[in-house]
Amino acid sequence: MRLLHLISSTNPADGGPIEGILQLAPALAELGVDVEIVSSDPPDAPWLASSGVPIYALGPGILTYSYNPRLVPWLRHNAAQYDAVIVNGLWQYHGLATWRTLRTMDTPYFVFSHGALDPWFKRHYPLKHLKKWAYWPWAEYRVLRDARAVMFTCDEERLLARQSFWLYRVNEVVTSFGTSDPPLVGGEAFVQAHPHLQGKRIILFLSRIHQKKGCDLLLDAFSQVAGSDGRLHLVMAGPDQIGWAASLQAQAKRLGIDRRITWPGMLQGDMKWAAFQAAEVFCLPSHTENFGIVVAEALGCGKPVLISNRVNIWREIEADAAGFMDEDTVNGTVISLRRWLALHPDEYADMCARARQCFASRFHAQRAAARLVEIIEQQAR
């Protein structure tokens, strides 16, 4: 089987979708599936060479919609070589380009919405939602309607998607998503890079520095528990794509916790895994998260996760007792932090073991790859 993924950019700073594609590729290869990607990246983008997957970078798109005049001709010439095409994300031109091209061809296409239909965006960005309504009927609605299937990474995401637009006609399927086994990297390298963390109990946030991730409420919550143990230290790791870090750092200073927070920026490769291993717990109090590949990575490292109930895999994690979850508020985050801090060392060790088991049984890349192949084979008949 040959699969083609379409995504606006393969820049690792863009977060979970591209990371998920790259993590699934080796597991799919074990099943005899070749994966390739087409994107609107610059052909000389520095991250292309290290991806491990063939990427056809067609050059930057135009405007925020990423309109790329080279995409439809490329698909017309190449799409027949693939058994299926997978559109990753919505509200970008590559989805409409796929619909325009493949609706008259035999090659089936599928859509991963990656949380883009979460009603949180409708509530918190009403003007932007009105703009989306302007082209929903003639663009995204048709892309979803005519796809062989729209794949959701969990049942929670599937149910929430139905609340975004009343004009909604989709062949829904729930797949799995995940990541591969973490490499054998210890936490020493991260502590050596940040010597002031020696002997600290690290709470790790690792994601984009963005409003939807709940960074500001995590700072407020940490300020309320920091006094319970002088060894507690918060690491806020991730790319700052919207220039919000300076405001958050000013917030930390007002709260009197600025000396107890480290901002290492985006972590990649072994340093990312070292940060996971150095941490005692992982915290992601997002306002919306369709899956959260970093949550799966933390579980794979045997770290309990403290998440909001807006991270769509919270039910699975709660069922496996692999962490704590509460509302996406300051109080909800405080509750989760305090529940973790109240654990007896033996209880904490048990939760670490359950975190690893939760990853192995639900979010391992091999499981996700097998489910993806199953869906494509069933729906493409």
C-alpha positions as CSV (number, residue, x, y, z in Angstrom):
1,M,0.0,0.0,0.0
2,R,1.1,3.5,-0.8
3,L,-0.3,6.4,1.2
4,L,0.1,10.1,0.5
5,H,-0.4,12.6,3.3
6,L,-1.3,16.2,2.5
7,I,-0.5,18.9,5.1
8,S,0.1,22.6,4.8
9,S,3.6,22.4,6.5
10,T,5.9,19.7,7.9
11,N,7.6,22.2,10.2
12,P,7.9,20.3,13.6
13,A,7.2,23.6,15.4
14,D,3.6,23.3,14.2
15,G,2.9,20.5,16.7
16,G,1.0,17.3,16.8
17,P,-0.3,16.5,13.3
18,I,3.1,16.3,11.6
19,E,4.7,14.6,14.6
20,G,1.9,12.0,14.4
21,I,2.5,11.4,10.7
22,L,6.2,10.9,11.2
23,Q,5.8,8.7,14.2
24,L,3.3,6.4,12.4
25,A,5.4,6.0,9.3
26,P,7.9,3.4,10.7
27,A,5.0,1.4,12.2
28,L,3.2,1.5,8.8
29,A,6.4,0.4,7.1
30,E,6.4,-2.7,9.2
31,L,2.9,-3.5,7.7
32,G,4.2,-3.0,4.2
33,V,2.8,0.6,3.8
34,D,4.9,3.3,2.2
35,V,4.2,6.8,3.3
36,E,4.9,10.0,1.4
37,I,4.0,13.6,2.1
38,V,3.2,16.7,0.0
39,S,3.3,20.1,1.6
40,S,3.6,23.8,0.9
41,D,7.0,24.0,2.6
42,P,9.9,25.8,0.9
43,P,12.0,23.2,-0.9
44,D,15.0,24.3,1.1
45,A,13.3,24.1,4.5
46,P,16.0,22.9,7.0
47,W,13.7,20.3,8.6
48,L,13.0,18.3,5.4
49,A,16.2,16.4,5.3
50,S,15.8,14.9,8.7
51,S,12.1,13.8,8.4
52,G,12.8,10.2,7.4
53,V,9.8,10.3,5.0
54,P,9.8,11.5,1.4
55,I,8.4,15.0,1.3
56,Y,7.4,16.8,-1.9
57,A,7.7,20.5,-0.9
58,L,5.9,22.5,-3.5
59,G,6.8,25.9,-2.2
60,P,5.0,28.4,0.0
61,G,1.3,29.0,-0.4
62,I,-0.3,32.4,-0.7
63,L,-2.1,34.3,2.1
64,T,-3.3,32.7,5.3
65,Y,-5.4,30.1,3.4
66,S,-2.1,28.7,2.0
67,Y,-3.5,28.7,-1.6
68,N,-0.9,26.9,-3.7
69,P,-1.4,27.0,-7.5
70,R,1.1,24.1,-7.9
71,L,-0.9,21.6,-5.8
72,V,-3.8,20.6,-8.1
73,P,-1.5,20.0,-11.1
74,W,0.8,17.9,-8.9
75,L,-2.2,15.8,-7.6
76,R,-3.6,15.3,-11.1
77,H,-0.2,14.0,-12.3
78,N,0.6,11.9,-9.2
79,A,-2.5,10.9,-7.2
80,A,-3.1,7.7,-9.2
81,Q,0.2,6.3,-7.9
82,Y,-1.3,6.0,-4.4
83,D,-3.8,3.7,-2.8
84,A,-5.2,6.5,-0.7
85,V,-4.7,10.2,0.1
86,I,-5.1,11.6,3.6
87,V,-5.9,15.2,4.1
88,N,-4.5,16.5,7.5
89,G,-6.4,19.4,9.0
90,L,-9.1,21.8,7.7
91,W,-9.3,25.4,6.7
92,Q,-6.3,25.2,4.4
93,Y,-6.3,25.0,0.6
94,H,-4.8,21.5,0.4
95,G,-8.2,20.1,1.5
96,L,-10.1,21.9,-1.2
97,A,-7.4,21.0,-3.8
98,T,-7.8,17.3,-2.9
99,W,-11.6,17.5,-3.3
100,R,-11.3,19.4,-6.7
101,T,-8.9,16.7,-8.0
102,L,-9.9,13.4,-6.6
103,R,-13.7,13.7,-6.8
104,T,-13.3,12.8,-10.5
105,M,-10.5,10.1,-10.0
106,D,-10.5,6.6,-8.6
107,T,-8.0,7.3,-5.8
108,P,-10.0,7.6,-2.5
109,Y,-9.2,10.3,0.0
110,F,-9.7,10.5,3.7
111,V,-9.6,13.4,6.2
112,F,-8.0,13.7,9.6
113,S,-9.7,16.8,11.1
114,H,-7.1,17.0,14.0
115,G,-9.5,18.8,16.2
116,A,-10.4,21.6,13.8
117,L,-14.1,21.0,14.3
118,D,-14.0,21.5,18.1
119,P,-16.8,23.9,19.1
120,W,-14.3,25.7,21.5
121,F,-13.1,27.7,18.5
122,K,-16.7,28.7,17.7
123,R,-17.2,30.0,21.2
124,H,-13.9,31.8,21.7
125,Y,-13.4,33.2,18.2
126,P,-16.9,34.1,17.0
127,L,-15.8,36.5,14.3
128,K,-13.4,34.0,12.9
129,H,-16.2,31.4,13.0
130,L,-18.4,33.7,10.9
131,K,-15.7,34.0,8.4
132,K,-15.5,30.2,8.3
133,W,-19.2,30.0,7.7
134,A,-18.7,32.1,4.6
135,Y,-16.9,29.3,2.8
136,W,-18.0,26.3,4.8
137,P,-20.9,25.3,2.3
138,W,-18.7,25.5,-0.8
139,A,-15.4,24.3,0.6
140,E,-14.9,22.4,3.9
141,Y,-18.4,20.9,3.9
142,R,-17.8,19.4,0.5
143,V,-14.3,18.2,1.4
144,L,-15.8,16.3,4.4
145,R,-19.0,15.1,2.7
146,D,-17.2,13.5,-0.2
147,A,-14.3,11.9,1.7
148,R,-14.5,8.1,2.0
149,A,-14.2,8.7,5.7
150,V,-13.4,11.5,8.2
151,M,-11.1,10.0,10.9
152,F,-11.4,11.1,14.5
153,T,-8.7,10.1,17.0
154,C,-11.2,9.3,19.7
155,D,-14.9,9.2,20.3
156,E,-14.9,12.5,22.2
157,E,-13.5,14.4,19.2
158,R,-16.2,12.8,16.9
159,L,-19.1,13.9,19.1
160,L,-17.7,17.4,19.6
161,A,-17.3,17.9,15.8
162,R,-21.1,17.6,15.3
163,Q,-21.6,20.8,17.3
164,S,-19.6,23.1,15.1
165,F,-21.8,23.5,12.0
166,W,-25.4,22.6,11.5
167,L,-24.7,21.7,7.8
168,Y,-22.8,18.6,8.6
169,R,-22.7,15.4,6.5
170,V,-19.8,13.1,7.3
171,N,-18.9,9.4,7.2
172,E,-17.4,9.2,10.7
173,V,-14.8,6.6,11.8
174,V,-12.8,6.5,15.0
175,T,-9.2,5.5,14.6
176,S,-6.3,5.4,17.0
177,F,-3.4,7.7,17.1
178,G,-0.2,7.5,18.9
179,T,3.6,7.4,18.9
180,S,6.4,5.0,18.9
181,D,8.3,3.7,22.0
182,P,10.4,6.4,23.5
183,P,14.2,6.1,22.9
184,L,16.4,4.9,25.8
185,V,17.3,8.4,26.9
186,G,17.8,9.4,30.6
187,G,16.9,12.7,32.2
188,E,20.5,13.6,33.0
189,A,21.1,15.4,29.8
190,F,18.3,17.8,30.4
191,V,19.4,18.5,34.0
192,Q,23.0,19.0,32.8
193,A,21.7,21.6,30.3
194,H,19.9,23.3,33.1
195,P,22.0,22.7,36.3
196,H,19.6,24.7,38.5
197,L,17.1,21.8,38.1
198,Q,19.3,19.4,40.0
199,G,17.2,18.0,42.9
200,K,14.0,19.6,41.7
201,R,10.6,18.0,41.3
202,I,9.9,19.0,37.7
203,I,6.4,19.6,36.4
204,L,6.7,19.6,32.6
205,F,4.6,21.5,30.1
206,L,5.7,20.7,26.6
207,S,3.6,22.1,23.8
208,R,3.1,25.2,21.8
209,I,3.0,28.4,23.8
210,H,-0.6,29.3,22.8
211,Q,-3.7,30.5,24.5
212,K,-5.6,27.3,23.7
213,K,-3.0,25.3,25.7
214,G,-3.9,27.0,29.0
215,C,-0.4,28.3,29.8
216,D,-1.7,31.3,31.8
217,L,-3.9,29.2,34.0
218,L,-1.1,26.8,34.6
219,L,1.1,29.6,35.9
220,D,-1.7,30.8,38.3
221,A,-2.2,27.2,39.5
222,F,1.5,26.6,40.0
223,S,1.7,29.8,42.1
224,Q,-0.9,28.3,44.5
225,V,0.9,25.0,45.1
226,A,4.5,26.1,44.8
227,G,4.7,26.9,48.5
228,S,3.9,23.3,49.5
229,D,7.4,22.1,48.5
230,G,10.4,24.3,47.7
231,R,11.7,21.6,45.3
232,L,8.8,22.1,42.9
233,H,9.8,23.6,39.6
234,L,7.8,24.3,36.4
235,V,9.4,23.8,33.0
236,M,7.4,25.6,30.2
237,A,8.9,24.1,27.0
238,G,7.7,24.8,23.5
239,P,7.8,27.1,20.5
240,D,6.4,30.6,21.0
241,Q,4.8,31.2,17.6
242,I,2.5,34.0,18.6
243,G,4.9,36.1,20.8
244,W,3.0,35.3,24.0
245,A,6.0,34.1,26.1
246,A,7.0,37.6,27.2
247,S,3.5,38.3,28.6
248,L,3.5,34.9,30.4
249,Q,6.9,35.6,31.9
250,A,5.6,39.0,33.2
251,Q,2.7,37.1,34.7
252,A,5.1,34.8,36.5
253,K,7.0,37.7,37.9
254,R,3.8,39.3,39.2
255,L,2.9,36.0,40.9
256,G,6.4,35.8,42.4
257,I,7.2,32.4,40.8
258,D,9.5,33.6,38.0
259,R,12.6,32.0,39.6
260,R,10.9,28.7,39.8
261,I,10.0,28.5,36.1
262,T,12.4,27.5,33.2
263,W,11.6,28.4,29.6
264,P,13.9,26.2,27.4
265,G,12.0,27.0,24.1
266,M,11.2,24.2,21.7
267,L,12.8,20.8,22.5
268,Q,13.5,18.2,19.9
269,G,15.2,14.9,19.6
270,D,17.0,13.4,22.6
271,M,16.6,16.7,24.6
272,K,12.9,16.4,24.4
273,W,12.9,12.8,25.7
274,A,15.4,13.8,28.4
275,A,13.0,16.5,29.6
276,F,10.2,13.9,29.8
277,Q,12.4,11.6,31.8
278,A,13.7,14.3,34.1
279,A,10.1,15.3,34.9
280,E,8.0,13.8,37.7
281,V,4.7,14.6,36.1
282,F,3.4,16.1,32.8
283,C,0.8,18.9,32.8
284,L,-1.3,20.1,29.8
285,P,-4.4,22.0,30.9
286,S,-5.6,22.8,27.4
287,H,-8.9,24.4,26.5
288,T,-9.1,22.2,23.5
289,E,-7.0,19.2,22.3
290,N,-8.2,16.7,19.9
291,F,-5.7,14.1,21.0
292,G,-2.4,15.5,22.3
293,I,0.5,13.5,20.9
294,V,2.7,14.9,23.8
295,V,0.3,13.3,26.3
296,A,0.9,9.9,24.6
297,E,4.6,10.6,24.7
298,A,4.5,11.4,28.4
299,L,2.6,8.2,29.1
300,G,5.1,6.2,27.0
301,C,7.8,7.6,29.3
302,G,5.9,6.3,32.3
303,K,4.9,9.7,33.5
304,P,1.5,10.5,35.0
305,V,-0.4,13.2,33.2
306,L,-2.3,16.1,34.6
307,I,-4.7,17.2,31.9
308,S,-8.0,19.1,31.5
309,N,-11.2,17.4,30.4
310,R,-10.8,19.3,27.2
311,V,-8.0,16.9,26.1
312,N,-10.2,14.5,24.2
313,I,-8.4,11.3,25.4
314,W,-9.1,12.2,29.1
315,R,-11.7,9.4,29.4
316,E,-9.2,6.7,28.4
317,I,-6.6,8.1,30.8
318,E,-9.1,8.3,33.6
319,A,-10.3,4.7,32.9
320,D,-6.7,3.5,33.2
321,A,-5.9,5.7,36.3
322,A,-2.8,7.0,34.5
323,G,-3.2,10.6,35.7
324,F,-5.6,13.2,37.0
325,M,-8.0,15.4,35.0
326,D,-10.3,18.3,35.8
327,E,-11.8,21.4,34.3
328,D,-9.8,23.7,32.1
329,T,-9.7,26.4,34.8
330,V,-7.2,27.6,37.4
331,N,-9.1,25.8,40.1
332,G,-9.3,22.6,38.1
333,T,-5.5,22.6,37.4
334,V,-4.9,23.3,41.1
335,I,-7.0,20.3,42.1
336,S,-5.0,18.0,39.7
337,L,-1.7,19.3,41.0
338,R,-2.7,18.8,44.6
339,R,-4.0,15.3,43.9
340,W,-0.6,14.4,42.5
341,L,1.3,16.0,45.4
342,A,-0.8,14.0,47.9
343,L,0.3,10.7,46.4
344,H,2.3,8.4,48.6
345,P,5.5,7.3,46.9
346,D,4.1,3.8,46.3
347,E,1.0,5.2,44.8
348,Y,3.0,7.4,42.5
349,A,5.1,4.4,41.4
350,D,1.9,2.5,40.7
351,M,0.5,5.4,38.6
352,C,3.8,5.5,36.6
353,A,3.4,1.8,35.8
354,R,-0.3,2.4,34.8
355,A,0.8,5.3,32.6
356,R,3.2,3.1,30.6
357,Q,0.5,0.4,30.3
358,C,-2.1,2.9,29.1
359,F,0.3,4.0,26.4
360,A,1.1,0.4,25.4
361,S,-2.6,-0.7,25.2
362,R,-4.1,2.4,23.6
363,F,-1.6,4.8,22.1
364,H,1.3,2.8,20.7
365,A,2.1,3.6,17.0
366,Q,1.8,-0.1,16.0
367,R,-1.9,-0.2,17.2
368,A,-2.6,3.1,15.5
369,A,-1.0,2.0,12.2
370,A,-2.9,-1.3,12.1
371,R,-6.2,0.6,12.7
372,L,-5.4,3.1,10.0
373,V,-4.8,0.3,7.4
374,E,-8.0,-1.4,8.5
375,I,-10.0,1.7,7.9
376,I,-8.5,2.4,4.5
377,E,-9.1,-1.2,3.4
378,Q,-12.7,-1.2,4.5
379,Q,-13.7,2.2,3.2
380,A,-11.8,2.1,-0.1
381,R,-13.7,-1.0,-1.3
